[in-house]
Amino acid sequence: MKDVPAEIAPGVVVETPAKHPFADYLALTKPRLNGLVVASSAAGYYLGQSAADPVAMAQAVVGTALVAAGAAALNQVFERDTDAMMSRTAARPLPGGRVSSFDATVFGALLSIAGIALLAVKANGLSAALAAATILIYLIIYTPMKRRTPLSTLVGAVPGALPPLIGWTAAHGSVSQGGTALFAIVFLWQIPHFMAIAWLYRDDYARARFPMLAVIDPTGRRPARQAVFFSGVLLPISLVPSFIGLAGGAYLAVALTLGLGLMWLSIRFAATRSVPAARMLFIGSITYLPLLWIAMIANKV
């Protein structure tokens, strides 16, 4: 971020150059993260449907994306002070002084309400309820916990894993084994992914006084163990879709290969606890999930 100074004093609001208002409001929705939400909810819907209905699928995915975008905007309202302390987030619209807290709150609330309403009207009440739960857990439980305990990472993985379940229930009408498996896969995947991010940006998190494992354990042993443990648990869980008739043998082979690769990257990170190893784990994790979705969709039974 070239418009952010090299050092940022805690609590100082950094004024950044004006951008187009559309770009700032788009940034509030965290579009890169929301892209993964769209892919996950679309995968969940496709896997949960019995007959192809592209219009209904698009409505469910848009509803989920609106909820995720609204939650992201509201989260930035709550964390505008800590965002201003971290170099990687100081240029965001709120700490940068380009969007007011009131405007961001209204924007986030409207997106969230629109998304829940769309799911309730065009899908079903269960998917809308899960979307509402996503917002509540993310904002009311996870966001305050980030300032208090490293356990917030596990709590934050719950709303992060709900988009594929929202898509599934929008199509299937119930959670069932398939929806539970999709939720579990994304929940477990997030932990090694988060541990890599936390290690890469541990100085930023320390500056903002977030008690991440990478901050309270500067040796890196605890976050590394978490990455290895959860990638290890993810490996057999990622195979479940083949055993419950959701995907076939080709998916099983792909999931096994991807799972072993992610576990190897986690072990490598644990062995060295270096920035390059953390970066490789991060890259591996963001590659893992899209490839897993593609394999599962392509080999749907």
N, C-alpha and C positions, 0 to 999 in steps of 0.2 A: 504494500500500500504506500505508494510514493508520496501521498499528501499527509502522512502521519509522521511526526517527529520521531527520532530514534529513541528518545526517552520520554516517558509520560509520568508526571508526578501523580501519585494517588489522589483521587478526588477532584482532579482538574478537568473541567470540560474542555475538550479540544475543538476549536472552531475549524471546520474544514471547508474547502471551497464549495460554493453552491453548485448543485447538480440539477438536472431536470427533475421536477417533482415526481414524474412517473417513475424515474429510476430509483428515487428514494423510497417510494411506497412499495415498489417491487422488491427492493432490498429488505424491507420489513418482513416480507413473506418468506425469506430465506429460500430463494428459488432452487438452489442446488440441492439442498436438503429435501425440499418439497418434490423434486424430481424423483427421488428414491421413494417417497411416500406414494406418488402417482403409480410408479412401477409396482410397488408392493400391493397396493389396493387393487390394481388392475389384475395382477397375478392371482390374488385371492378370489376376485370375482370370477375370473375365467375358470379357475379350478373348482369353484363351488357351483357353477351353473350346470344344468342338465341339458340345455339347448342354447345354441348361440343367440344372443340378443344384444347386438352392438349398441343400440340406443340406451337400453337399460344399464348396460355396463358403463357407458360414458357418463350417464347421470350419477351413478354411484361413485365413480372415480372423481368426478368434478366435486361432488359433495364432500368426499374425504379430503381432497386437496384444499378446498375452501376452509375446512375445519383446521387442517394443519397450518395453513397460511395465517389464519386468525390467531391460533395459539402462538405461533412464532412472533407475530407482531406484539401481542400482549406480553409475552415473555420478555421482549426487549424493553417494554415499558417498565416492568418490574426490575430489570437488571441494568437499567441505563447508567447507574452510578458505578457498578463494577465493570461494565463494558468500557467506561471512560478510563479505567485504570489499566486496561490490557491493550497492548499494541496492536494485536490482531483484530480487535473489535472497536477501537476508539474512533474509527472513521465511519461507523454505522450512523444512520440518520439521526438517532436520538442523542447520543453523546456528541455527535458532530454539530448539533444545534440546528439541523436543517428541517426537522419535523418536531412539532411539540408533543408532549406527553398526551395531552388531551386529544389531539388529532389522531395519534397512533392508537390510543385506546378505542376511540370511536371506530376507526378503520378495522382494528382487530376484532372488535365485538360484532360488527356488521358481517364480516367474513365468516365468523364462527356461527352466528345465528343462521346465515344463509345456507351454510353447509349442512347444519343439523336439519334445517327445514327441508332442504332438497332430499336428504336421505329419508326423512320421515314420510314425505309425500310420494316420492318416486321409487323408494326401495321398501323399507319396513321399519317398524318401531325399534326392533332390536339393533339394527345397524346405527340408527340415530342415537340410541341410548349409549352404545359403545363410543360413538363420536363425542358425545357429551362427557362421558367418563374420561376420554383422552384429554380433553381440555382441563377438566377439574383436577385430575391427577398431576398433569404437567404443571399447572399454574399454582394450585393450592397446596399440593404436597411436595412435589419434586423441587420446584424453584426455591422455596424457603429452605428446604433441606440442604441444598447445595452449599449454603453458608455455614452449616452446622456439622455435617458428618459425611464421611466418604461413602456411607451406605446409600447416599442419594443416587449414586450411579446405578444401583440395582433397581431403585424405585423409578428412576427415569427411563429404564429399559422397558417398563410396562407400557406407558403411552407410546413409546417408540415401536413396540411390537403390535400395537392394535390395528394399524392400517390394513394389513393383509386380512386380519380377522373381520374388520368392517366390510371389506370387499366380499369376503366369503359369506358372511351372514346376509349381506344385501342380496346375494344370488341364491343362497341355499336356504335362508330363513331360519337356520339354527346354527349353533356352534359346531357340534358333532366332533368326531375324531379328526377329520380333515382340518377344520378350523383351529383346533387345539394344537395340531402339529405345526401348522404355519406360524401360529403365535409363538410357540416354543422355539422354533428355529430362529426367528428374528430376535427374540429376547436374548437367547444365548449368544448369537452372533455379535450383538452390540457390545458385549463386555470386552473381548480382545480389541475390538475396534476403538472403544473408548479409552482403554488402557494405553494404546499406541498414541492417541491424540493427547492424552494427559501428559505422557512423558515428553512428547515433542514440545508442548507448550507449558511445561511445569513452571517456568519462571513467570509467565503471564498469570497463571492461576495463583501462584504464591503472592504476586503483587496485588491481586484482587482479594486475597485472603480466603480463597476457596480451599477447604481441607480435603483436596483430592489425595488419593493414595500416593500419587507421584510427588505430592508436596510434603505430606507428613512422613513419608519414608524416602528420603533422598537417595538411599542406596538403590531403590528401584526393585527390591526383591519382592515386596508385596504386590505391586501392580503386575510384575512379571508372572508371579504365581497365579494371579487371577486370570491373566491372559491364557496361560497354559491350561488351567483347570477348566475354564469355560469352553475353550476350543476343543478340549478333550471330551467334554460332555456333549458338545454340539455334534461331534462326529457321528455317534450312533443315532442321535435324535434326527439328524438330517436324512437318515435312511428310512425313517418311519413311513413317509409317503408311499414307498414301494411296498411295504408290508401291509398297508391298510387299503391297497387297491386304488390309491390316488395317482400313482405314477408307476411306470414299468421298469424293466431291467436296465434299459439304457440310462435312465435317470439314476438308478442305484449305482452304476459304475461311475457316472460323472460326480455324484454327490460324495462317493467314497474318495475319489481322486482330489476333489476340491477340499474336502475335510482334512485329508492328510496333509495337503499343502498348507492350509491355514494353521494346522497344529505345528508343522515344522517351522513356520515363520514365528509362531509364538514361542516355541522352544529356543529358537535362535535369539529372539529378543531377551528371553530369560537368561540365556547363557552370557550375553554380552552387555545387555542393558545400555546399548549405545543408541545414539540418534539415528544412524543409518539403519540399524535393525528395527527400530521403532517405525521409521518411515517405510520400510519394506512391509512390515506388518500392516500398517495403515493402507498402503497401496493394495496389498493382498486382500485385505478385508473388503475394500470397496469394489474389488473385482469379483470376489467370491459370491456375493449375494445376487447381483444381476445374472451371472452365469448359472447360478442355482435355479433362479426363476425361469430362465430360458430353457434349461434342461427339463424342469418339471412340466412346463407348459407344452413343450415339444413332445414329451413322452407321457402325456396325460392318458390314463386308461379310460 
